[in-house]
Amino acid sequence: MEAIQNGVPIVGIPFSADQPKNMALVEAKKNGVSVQLETLKAETFALPLKEVIEDKRYKSAAMAARTIMHSHPLTSFQHLVGWMDHILQTGEGTHLKPHGFQQPWHVHNLLDVLLFLLALTLGILWLLRKVLGLLLRCLGVARKEKEA
């Protein structure tokens, strides 16, 4: 965000979580390039860095993104004041509370899901025990018949 806010192209090294997806978006919008961590060496880093510095398309795309980012009709403070007014006028903003706050404690903590998974696991283990017991009894009877 800081690079876009200042109109600077990005040379990124994504290595976890959402970073690969974010760098793919940066590359799609021509705001910068991505360098894979697995291939990272001085030579492989210098080439994209040089490309971003010398190619003016990256700088112009970054400046266009900066213009879009700074073209908000309200400042952050005005936006905050607007939300505060909305909350005060509508009665403490109870309609803005997330659904998760209204869920029962057992649903919020996923106890219903855990109980279902536990019952499913115990049911599978019980069924497996019964099938193996039946199989062993059949094998035992077959052995006894062979011995006799």
C-alpha positions as CSV (number, residue, x, y, z in Angstrom):
1,M,0.0,0.0,0.0
2,E,2.8,2.4,0.8
3,A,4.4,1.9,-2.6
4,I,1.1,2.6,-4.4
5,Q,0.4,5.6,-2.1
6,N,3.7,7.1,-3.1
7,G,3.5,6.1,-6.8
8,V,6.5,3.7,-6.7
9,P,6.7,0.6,-8.8
10,I,7.1,-2.7,-6.8
11,V,9.7,-5.5,-7.0
12,G,8.2,-8.1,-4.7
13,I,9.3,-11.4,-3.3
14,P,6.2,-13.3,-2.3
15,F,6.8,-16.1,0.2
16,S,3.7,-16.8,2.2
17,A,-0.1,-16.5,2.7
18,D,-1.7,-14.1,0.3
19,Q,1.5,-12.5,-1.1
20,P,1.7,-14.6,-4.3
21,K,-1.9,-13.6,-5.2
22,N,-1.2,-9.9,-4.4
23,M,2.0,-9.9,-6.5
24,A,0.0,-11.5,-9.4
25,L,-2.4,-8.6,-9.1
26,V,0.5,-6.1,-9.1
27,E,1.9,-7.7,-12.2
28,A,-1.4,-7.8,-13.9
29,K,-1.8,-4.1,-13.4
30,K,1.8,-3.4,-14.5
31,N,2.6,-1.8,-11.1
32,G,5.6,-4.0,-10.7
33,V,7.2,-7.5,-11.0
34,S,7.5,-10.5,-8.9
35,V,10.7,-12.5,-8.1
36,Q,10.2,-16.1,-6.9
37,L,12.0,-16.9,-3.6
38,E,13.2,-20.3,-5.0
39,T,15.1,-18.6,-7.8
40,L,16.3,-15.7,-5.8
41,K,20.0,-14.8,-6.5
42,A,21.8,-11.6,-7.0
43,E,21.6,-12.0,-10.8
44,T,17.9,-13.0,-10.8
45,F,17.0,-10.0,-8.6
46,A,19.1,-7.5,-10.5
47,L,17.3,-8.1,-13.8
48,P,13.7,-7.3,-12.6
49,L,15.0,-4.4,-10.5
50,K,16.7,-2.9,-13.6
51,E,13.5,-3.6,-15.7
52,V,11.3,-1.7,-13.2
53,I,13.7,1.2,-12.9
54,E,14.3,1.6,-16.7
55,D,10.8,0.8,-18.1
56,K,8.7,4.0,-17.7
57,R,5.4,1.9,-18.1
58,Y,5.8,0.7,-14.5
59,K,6.3,4.2,-13.1
60,S,3.3,5.6,-15.1
61,A,1.1,2.7,-13.9
62,A,2.2,3.2,-10.3
63,M,1.4,7.0,-10.6
64,A,-2.0,6.2,-12.1
65,A,-2.7,3.9,-9.1
66,R,-1.6,6.7,-6.8
67,T,-4.0,9.1,-8.5
68,I,-6.8,6.7,-8.0
69,M,-5.9,6.1,-4.4
70,H,-5.8,9.8,-3.6
71,S,-9.0,10.8,-5.5
72,H,-11.3,10.0,-2.6
73,P,-13.9,12.8,-2.2
74,L,-13.6,12.6,1.6
75,T,-10.5,12.6,3.8
76,S,-10.1,9.8,6.4
77,F,-11.1,12.2,9.2
78,Q,-14.3,13.2,7.3
79,H,-15.1,9.6,6.7
80,L,-14.7,8.8,10.4
81,V,-16.9,11.7,11.4
82,G,-19.6,10.5,9.0
83,W,-19.6,7.0,10.5
84,M,-19.7,8.4,14.0
85,D,-22.7,10.6,13.0
86,H,-24.4,7.6,11.4
87,I,-23.9,5.5,14.6
88,L,-25.2,8.2,16.9
89,Q,-28.3,8.9,14.7
90,T,-29.2,5.2,14.3
91,G,-28.9,4.2,18.0
92,E,-25.5,2.9,18.8
93,G,-25.1,1.0,15.5
94,T,-26.5,-2.3,16.7
95,H,-27.4,-3.0,13.0
96,L,-23.6,-2.9,12.2
97,K,-22.6,-5.7,14.5
98,P,-21.3,-8.8,12.7
99,H,-23.4,-12.0,12.7
100,G,-20.7,-13.8,14.7
101,F,-21.5,-11.7,17.7
102,Q,-25.1,-12.9,17.6
103,Q,-24.4,-16.6,17.5
104,P,-24.7,-18.9,20.5
105,W,-21.4,-19.7,22.3
106,H,-21.4,-23.3,21.1
107,V,-21.8,-22.3,17.5
108,H,-19.3,-19.5,17.8
109,N,-16.7,-22.0,19.2
110,L,-17.6,-24.6,16.6
111,L,-18.5,-27.1,19.3
112,D,-21.4,-28.4,17.2
113,V,-19.0,-29.2,14.3
114,L,-16.5,-30.8,16.7
115,L,-19.2,-32.9,18.3
116,F,-20.3,-34.1,14.9
117,L,-16.8,-35.0,13.8
118,L,-16.2,-36.8,17.1
119,A,-19.4,-38.9,16.6
120,L,-18.5,-39.6,13.0
121,T,-15.0,-40.8,14.0
122,L,-16.4,-43.0,16.9
123,G,-19.0,-44.4,14.5
124,I,-16.4,-45.3,11.9
125,L,-14.1,-46.9,14.6
126,W,-17.0,-48.9,16.0
127,L,-18.0,-50.1,12.5
128,L,-14.3,-51.0,11.7
129,R,-14.1,-53.0,14.9
130,K,-17.3,-54.9,14.0
131,V,-16.1,-55.6,10.5
132,L,-12.6,-56.7,11.6
133,G,-14.2,-58.9,14.3
134,L,-16.4,-60.6,11.8
135,L,-13.6,-61.0,9.4
136,L,-11.4,-62.6,12.1
137,R,-14.2,-64.9,13.2
138,C,-14.7,-66.1,9.6
139,L,-10.9,-66.6,9.2
140,G,-10.8,-68.5,12.5
141,V,-13.7,-70.8,11.4
142,A,-11.9,-71.4,8.1
143,R,-8.7,-72.4,9.9
144,K,-10.6,-74.7,12.3
145,E,-12.2,-76.4,9.3
146,K,-8.8,-76.9,7.6
147,E,-7.3,-78.3,10.8
148,A,-10.2,-80.8,11.3
